[in-house]
C-alpha cells in the first residue's frame, strides 16, 4: 500500500455543521500524509506516536515561552502589577475566538482535570439523584465522580458503549436509554481518551437538556483535533486541555460555563480578585478565577503563539491541519487493521486524529504497569505508543495519535513491528542465546538420541563423521541426525563448529555449510580465481570469487569515488563510520534511479488481474570502472586492517557493515548491525581460548573473521529465532522455520499449470491431514517503497505458496462462478496478500474454468478442502539473498542479478514482478518435507 493508491478520504460528518469556516486545503493529499510539518523538540531516534497522552510543544512555542519567562524575570513586580492582567486577557480572548465563544464565559485553568473538579465539587446532590457517565470516561474523571457519589450518597450510572459501533446514533441511544427520572447530571466525553471516538456531543447535550439534565462535557482532546464551537454545543459546562492538540506548553486548560449556570460554580482556590480597577465590568466568573495564587503564567501566555502555529504549520491553515491529521489517522488505522486482520471498529467519520484498535486478548496473567506489548514496542523498536487493558483484562487496545510531526512511514513501520511483537508473543522463542550453558549443550541429551529428533540421514550418507581431534572434550560429536526444535544456542554452536574446523585446518574434510553453499560456483572459482583462500564454501572464498569474477556484484559506480577516498586512509575499518551516511544516501539515489528507469506504475487500490500490467524489466546499475578491481581490493584491505587492529565492538560493527555492503551495496547497510555485532562477539569470545592456543596465521585470522561475519549475519535474522528444524543434506545445513502466509512478499509470478497440477494432487490425496511441502526458500529483505520495513521474500517456492493460498481461499469462499474474481480480490486485500498473489490466483482460477470440470467439482466438495480453512503458516528455508549468485535473463542473455532487485520486485506498492522461472537461485540438494499449519 502506498499513499498514491489510496483514494481521497471523504470529509468526516463529525466535522460538518460545526460553525467553523471550512476553507480549502491547498496541500496535495499524498504530500500531506508522507511529510511531517513544523519544528519540534522530539528526539529523532524514537518513533513518537502518543500525542494524545501529554501532547508535544513546537519549537516556536517553546521559544516564545522562554521569552515570556525572561520578560517576567527582568522585573517580576512590574510584570505582575501592570502586565499580568492585560497579557492574560489577550490569551483568553485569543482562545475564546478559537473556540467561537465569549471570553466572559471562559476561565483559564491548569487543565481539564482541574476544571472538572471545579464543577463537580461545586455542585451538590440529593441522596436519590443519579449521575450519568460512560465506560469511556477518563480514570481521573471516574475517581472524582465516585468521590462525589460517596460524599452525597448518590448513584453513579455508567453507560456501556462498545468500541465497535456502526454510527454515532448508537452512542446517543445508549446514553438516553440509561436516563431515569432520578438522573440529574451527566459527564460525557467529546473525544474520549480511551477510545478516540468523536461522540455526537451536540445532540447528546440537546437531548439531555430537554430532560432537564445538565451536561459537563469532558473535551480534553477536542480543541486542536476537531473543529470546535463551544457556544454552539451549548453545554452547561465544557472543560478541555490546550496542551494536547493545541500545542501549548503543559498546564493550560479551560472551563466554559453557560451564563445561566455561573452562579453554581466556585473555584477550588479562594483568592482575591485581580480586577480591582473597573471591577463591575467583569463577570463573577472572572472575579472568582482571575487569580489563584502566584505561579508562572508563561505557558498560559504562550496561547496566542500556539494558535498562530496551528493556523500556519500546514498549507490550508488550521482546517488543513485537522483534515490532514484525520486523513492520516484513518489511513494508519486501515493499515494496522489490515496487517493484523482486525475489522475496523467504527466508521471513519467517528474519529478525529486518534484511533483505538482492539488487539488480540492478552495471553498471560494480569500484571501491573505497562503491558508487555507496549514494553516490547519501546524496548525493541523505539516506538512510543499506548497499549492498555480495556474495557477490562484480558481485552486490550492500542491507540494511535496523529499530529503534524507524524507521517505515513511511521505507521507503516508500526504495523510491521506490531505484527512482529504479537507474533513473538504467541510464539515465544524456546531459549535465549546465552541459555542453556555451553556445558549443558555438550551433554549427549542435547543432541537428542531421544524421541524429539527425527532421523533422516546418517553421517555416511551426508559426509558427516565424528570428531576424533585432540580437543575432543571441547567438541560435541558431529550431529548425524536432523535436529527438531533446536535452541538458538545450538545454532550458535553449529556456527562455532565451522570456525573451529577453520582453525584446525580440517574444514575441507568437513565442508558442511549454511545454505546456499558455493555449489557449481566452486568449479568456476578454482578455474577463474585464486584458490589460496581454501574451500569454496568458506565465506572468504565466496566473497573473493564474487568480487573477482562477477562484474555485476561489484561496487556501484556512483559509490566508487567514496570507496577510493576511503582506501587512502591508513585504516579503512577505523574510518568507515565517517562514510556510512554518504553511502546510504547514494544507495537511496541509486534505488530511486532504478525504479524511475523501470517506469512502473503505483499499485491501484483495486489490484489488476493481468500480469501484462506489471513491469518485469531488470535495470542493472553500473558497477565500478576501476581497472584494478576496487571492490576486491577494498575487501582485502578491510580484512587485513580489521585483523591487525583491536576487535572492539565499534570496529566489529564497522567490519560487519563493510562485509554486508560488499555483498549488497544497496541494501546491505540496512541490516541490523547492532544485533549482528553482539552475536559476532558472542561467537568469537567462546572460541578465543582455542584461537589463542592455535596461534593462527594472518590468513587464518582473516578467514575466521569473514566466516564469523557470515554466521553472525545469518543468526541475527529474525526468522532464525524461531527455527523449527535443522536438516543436513550433503554439505548443506538447511535451517527451517515457519512464516505466516500473509507475511510473505513475492517478487515473481507462479506458473498456473504447475499450481493446478499441485492442486489436483492434493485434492486426490486420501489423507485429511495437513499437507506437507518442501519448505519455501525465503530471504529477509527490505522491499523498496513498501509498507514493510523488512519482511521475508519468497526466493524459491512461488508455486507452492500460490497453491496453499488458493486452497485456503476455496475452503473459505468456495469456487467462484465463471468470470467472477471480486471475491478473490477481497480475499487478497483482507489477508494482506499483494497484487502478485491476486494475478496468480486469477490465472489459476481461469485455467480451472477453462479446463476439465472434474477438478472444480472436486474443489466443491467441502471435505476435500476443509483442512486448509485455518491454515496460517508454511515451512520456510531461511537464506540470505546476498549469498546467492542469482542468474536472470536480461534482453535474452543470462546475467547475474543484483541483490537490490529482489527488494525492488518484492514491493507491493509498484506494479513490478518477474515472470515465472525468470530468475534462478539454484536449489538445495535435498529437503525435509514439513507440514503446513
N, C-alpha and C positions, 0 to 999 in steps of 0.2 A: 504494500500500500504506500503510495506517495501522495503528497498534497495535490499534485496535478491530476490525480484520478478521482478525487473527491468532489462531488458536485457542490455548488454553493449551498450553505445551510439556510433554511428558511428563518425569517425573523421570529424569535420566540414570542408566543402570545403573551407571556408574562410581562413583556416589555411594552405592550400596546396600551394605549389609553392611559399612559402614566402621567400625563400632564406636562411632559418634558418635550421640548422641540426635538424632532427626530434627527435632522441633519444627515447628510450623506457622507459615508466614509470614502475617503479618497485613496485608500490603500488597497492594493490588489489582495484578493482572498488568500492566495498561496503565500505571497510575501509576508502577510500579516501573521501567518502561522509558523513559518520556518525561521523567522527572525525574532530576536528579543529587542526590547526597546528601553531606553533610559540608562542612566549610570547608577549602579547600586554598589553597596559595600559587601555583598555576599561573596563568600570565598569561591574561588574559581575551581577548586579541587573537589567540590562536592556538588551533588545534584539536589538543589533545594526545591522541594515540591510541596511545601507546607505553609504557604502564605496565610492560610486560614487560622493557624494557631496563634501567632503573635505578630503577623504582618511583616513588612520589611520597609525600611525607610530609604528613599532615594538620596543620592549624594547631595543634590542641590538643597533638599530639605534639611539634611544634617548640617550643611554649611550655614544655612540660614539660622538654625537653632544655635550654632556656635556663635554667630554674630550677635544674636539676641542675648546670650549669656554674657558676652563681652560688654554689651551695652548696659546690662544690669549691673555688672561688677564695677564698671567705671565710676558709678555714683549710685549705689543702691538706694539711698534716701531720696534722691531726686526722682529715680525711676518709680518707686512705689508711691510717692506722694503726688507726682504730677503726670507720669506716663502710663502707669499701670491700667487705670480705668479706660482711657482712650484706646490703648492697644488691645485690651480685652474686648471692647466694643467692636473694634474693627474685625477681630476674629469671629465674634458672634454674628455680626452682620454678614460676613462672607459665608459662614456656614448656613445661616438662615436662607440666604439667596440660593445656595447649592441645594438645600432641601425644599425650597419653594414654600417657605413659611414665614411668619412674622417673628423677628428677633425677640419681641417681648414675651413670646410663648416658649422660649428656648433658654435653657441654662446649660452652661458648660461644666462638666464633671470629669473625674478621673477615668471613668469607663462605664460600660453598660451594667456591670455588676453593682457598682455604686448606685447608679440611677434606679435600678430595680429595687434595691434595698430601701432607697428613699421612699418609693411609692408604697411598697407593701408594709414597711414599718410605720408609715403614716396612717394607714387605714386600720380600722378596727372592724371586727365581725361578730355577729351573734352566734351562739352555740349551734343553731340549726342551719347555719349557712354552709354553702358548698363553694369551693374554689376549683375552677376547671383549668387543667393544663394537659399537655400531651406527653407521650413517651419520648418525644424528640427533644424535650426541654433540656437545656444545659445543666450539668450536675450542680453547679452553684445555685442555679435557679430552683432546682428541686429542693436543695437543702434549706434555702430561705423560705420556700413555701411550706415545707414540713415544720419549720420553726414556728411560723405564724399559725399553722393549723393546730399545733400542740398548744401554743400560747392561748388561743381563743377557743380551743375545743371545737374546731370546725372540721368538716370532711374535705379531704383533698381527693378530687376525682381525676384520674389520669386516663386520658383517651388513648387507646391503642391505634396507632396509624402505621401500617406496614411501610417498609421501604419500597416495596414493589407496588406501585399504584398506576392505574391506567389513565388518570387525569386528575385535575385539581378538585373536581366535584366530589371525589371520594373523601378528600380531607374535610371539606365543608360538611358533607353529610354525616361523617363520623363524629365531628365535634357537636353538631346540632342534635344528633341522636343521644348524646350524653347529657344534654341540658335537662334539668329538672326544675320544679318550682322553687327549690332551695338554692339554685345556682345564682350567686350574686356577683362573682368576679371571675375573670378569665385571664390567664397569662399564656400567650400564644406566640410562637416564633414567626418571624417573617421568612428568614432563611436559617433553618436550624443548623447548628454546628455539626451535629452527628450525621445528618442525612444529606444536607446540602440542597434539599428540595425547596423550591420557591413556593411558599404557601399562598393561596389566594386571599391575602390578608385583608384587602379592602372589603371583599364580600363577607369574610368571617366577622370583621368588626361591625359591618352594617347589620348582619342578621342577628348578632348577639345584642346589639344596641336596641333593635326592635323588640327584644325580650327583656329590656331594662337591665342588661348585663354590661358593665364596664369592662373594657379590654385593655390590658397592658401588653403592648407589642414589644417583644424582645427582638430588636432589629440589629443585633450585634454585627451581623455580616452584610447587611443590606447597603449602607452608604458606600459608594465607590464600586460596588459589584453590579448593581442593577439600577435603572432609573428610579428615583425616589421622590415622591411628592407627599410629604408628611401631612400637609394640610388636607390634601385630597383623601387620604386614608381616614382621617378624622377619628382616630382612636382617642380614648380618654387620656392615655399615656403611651409614649413611644420612647424607648431608650435604645442607644446604639453606641458602638465604638467608632472612632475615626482612625485608629492605628492599623486596623486590619486591611481594609481595601481603599481607604482614602490616603494612605501612605504618610500619615503624620507620625511624629515620634510617639512612643508609648506613653500612656497617661492622659489621653484626650478622648472624651466621650461626651454624650449629651443626653438630656432629658427634655422631651417636649410634652407640655401639659396643655390639654384643651382648656380654654378660658373658663368654662363652666365647672371645672374641677380644680382650679388653682387653690381654692380655699381648703381643700383636703390635704394639701402637701406641705410637709415640714422638713427642713433639712436635717441630716444626721448630725451635722456640726452646727451648734448655735454660736453665732458670732455677730459682730457689728456689721452694719451695712456700710459699704464704701460710698454710697450715694448720699453724701452729706450736703452737697450743693444741688439744688433743684430736685430734691428727693421726690416731690409729688409727681414728677413726670415719669417716674419709673414704677413698674408693677410690683406687687408684693412678692412675686416670684423672683424678680431681680434683686430686691432688697434682701430676701432670705438667703439667696445662693451667691450673691456677688462677692462675698469674702468668706473663705473657710479656713483662715489662718495663713501665716506666711509660708509660701512654698515657691519653688522655681517655676515660673509660668512660661518658660522658653518653649516647651512642647506645644502648649496651647496657642501661643503667639505665632507659631510656625504654620498655623492652619491656612492662611491665605496663600502661602507658598505651595503647600501641598495641593490645594485646589487648582492653582495655576499649573502645577505639574500634570495633574490629571487631564487638564484641558489641552496640553501641548505635547505630551510624551509621544503621541502617535498621530499621524495624519487622520483627520476626521474628528479630532477633539475627543472630549470625554465620551461622546456617543460612539466614536470609532473604537475607543479603548474597551468599553464594556461589550460591544459586539464582537471584537476580536477575541477577548478573553472567553466569552461564551462559546464562540465557534471552536476555539482550541479545546475547551473543556469537553464539548460534545464529541469532537474527533478523538481526543485522548480516551474518553470513556469507551467509545466504539472499539478502539484498538485493544484496550485491556480486556474488554468483554470477549472480543473475538479470539484473542490469544488464549484466554483461559476457558473458552467455551461456556461463558456465562451469559444468560439473557440480559438485555438492557432493562434495568428495573423500572424506569419511568420514561415518559415522553421527553424529548429534547427540550421542549418548551418549559419544562418544570425545573430546569437547573439554570443557574447563573454561571459563575466561574468556579463552582465547586461541584464535585460529583462523587457520591459514595457508591461503592460497588461491593456487593456481598462476595465473600471468599468461601471456599470450602471450609467446613467445620474444623476447628482446632482438633488435631489428633491426640494430643497429650492431655494430661491432667491440668486443671485450672491452676494458674500461678499468679502471683502478684507482680505488678510492674509491667514493663514493656513486653508485648507479646514477642515470641521467638521470630516470627516472620519479619516484624519491624526491626528487630535487632540484627537479623541476617542481612536485610537490605542495607542497613547502615554499615555494619562491620565489613561485609564482603564487597559491597558495591558503592559505598559512599552516598547512598540515597537517603534523604531526609523526607519521610512521609509517614503520616499516622496510620496505624493499624490497631484496631481496638475491638474488644468484645462488645457486640451489640446485635439485637436488643439484650441478649444475655448469653453467657458462655454455654456451649462451645461455638455459638454463632459469632462471626466476626466480619468486619468490613474494612475496606481500605478507602481513604478519602483523598481524592485528587483536588488540588487547588491550582488555579492558573492566574498568574499576574504577568505584567508586561515583561518581566525578566525571564519568563519561561518560554520555551519554544518546542516545536513538534518533536525534534530529535530526542529531547529529554524523556518524553513519554513513550517513544518507541524503545528507548533503552530500558525504561522502567518495565515495559511489557515483557521484554526478554529476560530481564533479571528476576522479575516476579515469578515468571513461569519456571525459571531455574530453581529459585528458592522453594517454591511449592513442590516441585518435583523432588528435590533433595529431602524435603520434609516427609514426603510419602515413601521415599526410597533412601533411607539413611545409609551412608557408607558403612560397610561392615567393620571397618577398622581405620585407625589413623596410621600415618606413615611411621610414626615412632612407637607403634604398639601393635602386636606384641614385640618383645625384645628380640634381637638377633639370636640370642642364646636359645629362646623358645623356638624360633623358626628352624634351628639346627636339629631339633628333635625329629625322629623319623615320622612321628604322627603329623608333623606339619605338612609333609608331602602326601600324607594320606594313603596308606595302604588300606584305608578303611573304605566304607561304602559310599562316601560322598564323592569320590573321584571315579570318573568313568574312563576306563582304559580303552584306548583306540589303537595306538601304535606303539610297539615296544622299541627299545633302543636300536635293535638290529635292523628294524625297518626304516628308521628315520636318521640313522647315523649318529645316535647318541651312545655314549659309553660312560662307564663310571670313571670318576676322577681318582687316579692312583698316585697323585703327586705327593711330594714330601710334606706338604702342608695340609694333609687330609683333615686335621682337626678343625681347620678354618673353613672347610668347604662342605657343603651338602653333597650327597650323591646326586649325580646328574638326573634330572627328572625323566623317567621313561614312561610316564603316564601323562595324559592330559589333566589339567587342573580345573576343577569346578569350584566356582565362587572363591577365587583367590583373594587374599587381602592385598591392599595396595603395597603393604610391606613386602609381600612375596614378589611382586613385580619389581620392586627396588632390588631385591636380592638377585633376581634373574639378570637385571642390568649390570649389577656389580660382578656377576659371574663372567660376563663377556669381557669386562675390563680386566679382571684377574687373568684371563686367558691371554690378553694382550701383553700383560706384564711378564707372564711366564714364557711367552713366545710360542704358545700352543694353539693360537686361535685358528690357524689354517686347518688343524686336525679336528676342530670343533667349531665350524663356522655358523652355528645356529644364530640367526639374527632376526631383528624385528622386520616384519613385512612392511614395505616392499624391500626385498633383497636386490642385489645387483642384477641377478637373472642373466639374460642374454647379453647385457652390457658388459659382463665380466670378460667375455672373449674379446670384445671390441676394446675394452680398457687395456688389456695387455698387448693388443696389436697397435693401438694408437697413442698410448700414454706411457709414462714411466712406471714400471712395475715395482719401483723401490718401496712403495708405501705398503706393500703386503697384500693381503687378501682383498678382493674387490668388495666384499661385504662390509669391510671396515668403513666407517664414516669418512675418515681422512682420504681414503682411496676414491670413494664415491664422489666427494666434492671435487677432488683433483680431476677425475675423469670428466665431470660435468663442465667445469670451467675450462678445461683444456680442449675438449672435443665437441662441445655443443655450443655453437656461437650464440644461439637464441637464448641461452641461460646465463649469459654474461651480464655485467652491469649495464643498465640503460645509458644511452649516450648522454642524456640530459644530466646524469649524475657523474659522468666521467671527470669533469673538472674538479668537483668536490673531492672525489677519492684521490685524484692525482695530487691535490694540495695536501690532503691528509698524509699521503705517503711521504711527503717531505719532512714530516715531524719525526722526532727521534723515537717515539713510541706510539704506534697507531692505536693501541688499546687504551693507553692513558689519555690520549687526546680525542678519542672517539666521541665522548659526550658533547663536545663543542660543535660537532657536525650533525648530530642526530636530527635536530628540529629542521634544519635546512633540507636534509634528505627526505624527511617525512613530507615537507611541503612539495618537494619535487615529485615524490610519489603521487601525491594528490593531483598535481598538474598533469602528470603522465596518464593517470586514470581518466581524468576529465577529457584529455585529448583523445584517448582511445574510444571512449563512449561517444564523444562528439563525432568522430570519424565514422563510427558504426551507423550513426543517424537512426537510432532505434526510437520508436515511439514509447511514450509512457503507457503503462498498463491502464486501460479504462476500467471503470467500476464494474462494468459487465464484461467479463472475460470473452475474448474472441474464441471461436471454436475451430478456426482453421490455422494449421501450422504455417501456412504461407504468409500469415500476418506477422510472423516473427523474423527477426534478423538473425542469421546464422553465420554471418561473415566474421572470420577471425582477423582482427587487426593486430599484427605483431609490432611491438615497439622496437625501435632501432637500438641496437646494443653498441657498446664501445667501439671506437675506430682505432684504438691504440694498437699499434703493430706488435708490441711486445706482450700482449695479453695482460692488461692491467688487473683484470679480475683475479686471475690466478696468482699474480704477484702479490696482490693485496691479501689473499688467503694465506700465502706462505709467510708474509710479514706478520699478520695477525697471530698465527700460530707461534712463530718464533718470539715475538715481543711478549706474548702472554706467558709463555713458558719461562722466559728469562726473568720476568718481573714477579712481584708478590701476587699471590692468589687471594687478594682481598675481595670482599663482596662487591665493591664497586667495579673492580677490574673484571671479576667473573661476569657481572651483568653486562659490561661492555663487550667482552668476548662473545657472549651468547647472542647479543644483538647483532654483532658482525656476522656470526655464523648464520643466523636467521636471515639477515639481509642478503648475504651472498646466495643463499638457496632460493630466496624470493625477494628480490629488491623492492618490489612494490608493496606486498602485504606482510613481509616478514617483520617489519618494525611495529606491527600492531599486536604481535604476540605478547602473552603475559610474561614479561621478563622477570617480574618480582618472584612469582611462584617458581619459575624455572631456575632462578638463581638459588633459591632455598634448596631445591632438590639437587642441583649440581653440588652444592656444598655438603649436603647430606651424603650423597653417593661418595664424594671424594674423602670426607673425613673418616668414613668407616673402612676405606681402602688405604689410608695414609700409612699405617704401620707397615703393610706389605710393600707399598711403593718405596718407603724409606729403606727397607731391608734389601730390596732388589737393586737399588741404585740404578734406575733405568737411564738409558742414553737420552740425548736431546730428541732424537727421532721418536723414541718410545713415549716420552713425555708429550710430544705433540700428538701422537696417535691416541693417547689416553685422553687428552683434552678434547679432541674432536669427538671421540666416542661418548664422553660424558655429556657433551653438548647435545648430541642426538638423543641419548637416553633420557636426559632431563627434559628435553623438549617434548618427547613423547609422553612421559609420565605426567607432565604438567597439564595435559589436555583434560578438560572437564569430564569427558566420557570415560577416561581411564579410571576415575574414582569409583565407577560403578561397574567395573569389569565383572562379567558373569562366568567367563570360561576362557581358558588358555589352551590352544590346540597347537601341537607340534607336527609339522609336516615337512619332511626332508630337512633342509637347512633353514626352515622358516618358523618363527614364533608368531602365531596368529592370536591376537587379543580380541575377544568378542565382548560386546556389551549389548544393551537394548536401548532403543530410542523410540519416542512417540512418533507414530506415522505423521502426525500433524506438524511435527517439528523438523521434518527432513526437507531441505531445499533440493531443487533439481536444476541441473544445467543442460540436460539432454532429454530429448523425447524417447519414448519407448517404441518398440516395434509391435503394432497391433496384432499382427499374425502370430507372433510368439506369445503374446499375452493371451490371446484367445485359446491357443493350444494349452497353455498352463491352466486356464480356467476349466477347460474340458477335462484335463487330467484330474483336477481337484474334485470337481463335482461327480466324477465317475469313481472316485475313491470310496471304498466301502466303509472306511473309518469315519466316525463322527468326532474323533479327537481333533484338537487344533493341529493345523498343518505345520510341518517342519520344512524350513527352507535353508538354502545356503546363505549364510549371513551376507548382508548387503555391505559392500565396501563404502565407507564414508570417511570424510576428512573434515576437520574443523576449519571453517573458512569464514571470511568477513565479506558477505555479499555487498557489492557496490550499490550505493543509493538505496539501501534497503532499510526496512523497518526492523531489521535484526542487527545487533552489534556483532555477534558471532553465532554460528549455528553449524550443524552437521550437514554437509552436502554429499549427495549420492555420487560416488566415483564409479562404481560398477554395481549394477543391480536394478536398473530402471524398469526392466520388465517385471521383476519380482514385486517391486513396490507398487507398480500400477495394478498388478493382479490382485494384491491384497486390498488395495484401496477400492478397486471395482467391486470385489465380492462383499466388502463391508457396505458399500452403497446399496447393492441389491438386497442385502439382508435387512436393511433399514427401510428402504423406499420401494422395493420391488423392482420389476423390469418395466421401464417406461414404454409407452406406446411408440410406435414408429414415428421418428421425426421429432419427438418431444425431448428436449435437452434442458429445459428450465430446472428440473429437479436436480440434474447433475450440477448445474451452475450453483444452485442454492447449497447443495451438499459441499462443494468445494469451498465456497465462501464461509459457510457455517463452521467447517472444521479447519479453516485457515490454510487450506490447500491452494497452492498458487495456480497461475494460468497454464503452466505446463501440464499439471495434473488434469485440468479441465479438457485441454486439447486431446490428451491421451485417452481419457475416459470416453469422450465423444467419438474418437476414432474407433475404439474397441466396440462401443455400442453400435456404431454404424456397420461395422463388419459383422456383428451378430445379427443385425436386422437383415443384412443382405445375404447372409449365409443360411445354412440348414436350420429349420425351425426347432430341431430336436435339442440344440444347446439352450435356446431360450426357454423351451418347455421344461428342461431340467432345472434351469435357474428359478423358475416359478414355483418349484417345489420347496416349501419353506424349510423342510428338514435338511435339504442339500446345502443351504447357505446359512442356516441359523447360527452355526458355530462362529461365524465371522461378525456377528452383530456387535459384540462387545470387544472386538479386537482393538487394542490400543498401541501395542508396541511390536516392533520387528527386531530380530537379531541383526547386529551390525559388526563388521570387521573394522576396527579402528586403524586408520592410516594417517599419513601426513602428505598432502598434495605436493609439497615441495620436494619430497623424497622420490617422487616418480620421475621417470623420463618419458613423459606422455607424448604420444605422436598424434598428429591430426592432419587431415587433408586440407590444404590451402591452395586454391586455384588449380586443383588437380594433382598437386605434388604433396608428398608426405614430408612433414616437417615436425619439429618439436614444439609443443605448446608451452607457453609461459604460464607460471602458476597464477598470475593475476587474472587470466581468462576464466579460470574456474570461479573466481569471485564475481566477475562480470556476468557470466552466463547463469550464475546461480541466483541473481536478484529476481525478485518477483515484481519489481516496480518498473521494469523495462520489458518490452516485448522482444526478448532475446532468448534463444535456445539453440543448442546444437542438434542437428538431425541424429536419429538413432544410428549408433555404431560409427559415428564420425570420428570419435576420439578413441584411442586405445591406450589403456594404462598397463595392460598385462594383468594376468590373474595369478592368484596363489596356486601352488602346486597341489593343494588339496584343501578340503574344508570339513568342518563338523557341522552337519545339519542341526539346527536348533529350532524349537517351536516358536511360532508367533504367539503373542499372548495379549 
